[in-house]
Amino acid sequence: MCSSDLVVIALASRNLPPRHRNKAIILGSAGAIVLRIVFCFFVATLMTVPYLKLVGSALLLWIGVKLLVPEEEHGDANGKEAPSHIWGAVRTIIIADAVMSLDNAIAIAAAAQNDYLLIAIGLLISIPLIVFGSQLILKIMGRFPVIITLGAALIGWIAGDVGITDVVVHPYVEGYGDWVHYAAKIAGAAFVVMLGKMLAARAEKHRKPALDLEGN
């Protein structure tokens, strides 16, 4: 897994209580790794499926925006986090990593010379590193909240890159040079940050009256 995967994992699990973060990280990473192994088997076919990357790009844009919007509190009378909230983080990790790993699956399969047992072992033993790396990024986010915005922008940047490399789109842009790819990445990052910030501000505006009513 690369740094973008760690950013997604950290963003998806940052609102969970510390006692549930590792569970969400491990389950999400394990699910994403299983999908990545499957992708290595079918990568040649997947790369030729029309609109697959466009759908994946749209999913990444949605995830990036969603991760910028503060979530409502979910918990029972004892302050325990609802299981659905944990599984929401796990689902986000799996979907985002699945989309981002489409191209990486080619490199992984080539490096392991299509030895799928070697691929599986290598990915599985990376889980402790994922947990450690995600926890480190979570701590950095706690000290420097701007990292959250930068992380969401990174997801949008990747979404733009994924979408423009779809087999349906590629023939229309291949003659325009690299600037089109950079434009798509910048547009993706800007879209996530602007829409995410707008929705976050709206959510905060609606949350304040509710807090005032509870205080009274």
Buried (B, 14 or more C-beta within 10 A) or exposed (E): BEEBBBBBBBBBBBBBEEEBBBBBBBBBBBBBBBBBBBBBBEBEEBBEBEEBBBBBBBBBBBBBBBBBBEBEEBEEEEEEBEEEBBEBBBBBBBBBBBBBBBBBBBEBBEEBEEEEEEBBEBBBEBBEEBBEBBBEBBEBBEEEEEBBBEBBBBBBBBBBBBBBBBBEBEEEBEEEEEEBBBBBBBBBBBBBBEBBBEBBEEBEEEEEEEEEEEEE
